[in-house]
């Protein structure tokens, strides 16, 4: 179990997660992979892709945007062994608001099956999103 691996975790049923830490620790930090935001869920929010969040011009535009909040969605799917598209979604810090991040801590017993792992480029995008959100 290593950072960047995608696993099926036993949460409330089987849910995909991406590991942020490895088995060398007694507890494993992970982010739950969730469904991409729908058009209705995006209303009033600005969501950048993981790739856009690496571009300084996109981040500046996001900072200037008239939105209730700004977030980043890093996409996951067949390349990571998942049957359906999903995302890790994080919100960028905003004074006076606390946003859900789907950050979880698990013990290895909750990890049922390895699905795949992230490419180096996708792991970099995830790491950048977590840094922007203040999670890492």
C-alpha positions as CSV (number, residue, x, y, z in Angstrom):
1,X,0.0,0.0,0.0
2,X,1.5,3.2,-1.2
3,X,0.6,6.8,-1.8
4,X,-1.2,7.2,-5.1
5,X,-2.8,3.7,-5.1
6,X,-6.5,3.4,-5.7
7,X,-8.4,0.9,-3.5
8,X,-11.9,-0.2,-2.9
9,X,-12.5,0.6,0.8
10,X,-15.2,-0.8,3.1
11,X,-16.9,2.3,4.3
12,X,-20.7,2.4,3.9
13,X,-20.4,-0.3,1.3
14,X,-17.5,-0.4,-1.2
15,X,-16.2,3.0,-2.1
16,X,-13.1,3.9,-4.1
17,X,-10.4,5.9,-2.3
18,X,-6.9,7.1,-3.3
19,X,-4.2,6.6,-0.7
20,X,-2.3,9.6,0.6
21,X,-0.1,7.6,2.9
22,X,1.2,4.0,2.9
23,X,1.1,0.9,5.0
24,X,4.2,1.9,6.9
25,X,1.8,3.9,9.2
26,X,-0.7,2.3,11.5
27,X,-3.5,4.5,10.0
28,X,-3.7,5.3,6.3
29,X,-4.9,8.7,5.1
30,X,-7.0,8.6,2.0
31,X,-9.4,10.7,-0.1
32,X,-12.7,9.3,-1.1
33,X,-13.4,9.3,-4.8
34,X,-16.9,10.7,-5.5
35,X,-19.1,11.3,-8.5
36,X,-18.2,14.4,-10.5
37,X,-20.3,17.5,-9.7
38,X,-23.5,17.9,-11.7
39,X,-24.4,21.2,-13.4
40,X,-26.8,21.9,-10.5
41,X,-24.2,21.2,-7.9
42,X,-21.7,23.5,-9.7
43,X,-24.2,26.5,-9.7
44,X,-22.5,29.4,-8.0
45,X,-19.2,27.5,-7.6
46,X,-16.1,27.5,-9.8
47,X,-14.5,24.1,-10.2
48,X,-11.1,23.8,-11.9
49,X,-9.8,20.5,-13.3
50,X,-6.6,19.1,-11.7
51,X,-4.8,20.2,-14.8
52,X,-6.2,23.8,-14.7
53,X,-5.2,24.1,-11.1
54,X,-1.5,23.8,-12.1
55,X,-1.8,26.9,-14.4
56,X,-1.0,30.3,-12.7
57,X,-3.4,32.2,-15.0
58,X,-6.3,29.9,-14.2
59,X,-5.6,30.3,-10.4
60,X,-5.5,34.0,-10.8
61,X,-8.8,34.0,-12.7
62,X,-10.3,31.8,-10.0
63,X,-9.2,34.2,-7.3
64,X,-10.9,37.0,-9.2
65,X,-14.1,35.0,-10.0
66,X,-17.5,36.0,-8.6
67,X,-18.2,32.6,-7.1
68,X,-19.3,31.4,-3.7
69,X,-16.3,29.1,-3.6
70,X,-13.6,27.7,-5.8
71,X,-12.6,24.0,-5.9
72,X,-10.5,21.5,-7.8
73,X,-11.7,18.2,-9.2
74,X,-9.0,15.7,-10.1
75,X,-10.5,13.0,-12.4
76,X,-10.2,9.3,-12.0
77,X,-11.6,6.5,-14.2
78,X,-10.7,3.5,-16.3
79,X,-6.9,4.3,-16.2
80,X,-7.1,3.8,-12.4
81,X,-9.2,0.6,-12.7
82,X,-12.5,2.2,-11.9
83,X,-15.7,1.1,-13.7
84,X,-17.2,4.7,-13.5
85,X,-15.7,8.1,-13.7
86,X,-15.0,9.8,-10.4
87,X,-13.2,12.7,-8.8
88,X,-11.3,13.8,-5.7
89,X,-12.9,17.2,-5.0
90,X,-11.3,19.8,-2.7
91,X,-12.3,23.4,-2.0
92,X,-9.8,26.1,-1.8
93,X,-9.7,27.9,1.6
94,X,-12.1,30.7,2.0
95,X,-12.5,32.9,5.1
96,X,-15.6,32.0,7.1
97,X,-16.3,28.7,5.3
98,X,-15.4,25.1,6.0
99,X,-15.9,22.8,3.1
100,X,-16.2,19.0,3.0
101,X,-13.1,17.3,1.6
102,X,-13.8,13.6,1.9
103,X,-10.5,13.1,3.7
104,X,-10.6,9.9,5.7
105,X,-8.3,7.9,7.9
106,X,-8.4,4.1,7.6
107,X,-6.7,1.0,9.0
108,X,-5.5,-1.5,6.4
109,X,-8.4,-3.8,7.4
110,X,-10.8,-1.4,5.6
111,X,-9.0,-1.8,2.3
112,X,-10.7,-4.6,0.4
113,X,-9.1,-4.6,-3.1
114,X,-6.5,-2.7,-5.0
115,X,-7.9,-1.1,-8.2
116,X,-4.9,0.6,-9.7
117,X,-2.5,3.4,-9.2
118,X,-2.1,7.0,-10.4
119,X,0.3,8.0,-13.1
120,X,3.1,10.4,-12.0
121,X,1.4,13.3,-13.8
122,X,-2.0,12.6,-12.1
123,X,-0.3,12.1,-8.7
124,X,1.3,15.6,-9.2
125,X,-2.1,17.1,-10.0
126,X,-3.6,15.5,-6.9
127,X,-0.7,16.7,-4.7
128,X,-1.1,20.2,-6.1
129,X,-4.9,20.2,-5.4
130,X,-4.3,19.0,-1.8
131,X,-1.7,21.7,-1.3
132,X,-3.9,24.5,-2.7
133,X,-6.7,23.3,-0.4
134,X,-4.4,23.3,2.7
135,X,-4.7,19.6,3.2
136,X,-1.0,19.0,2.7
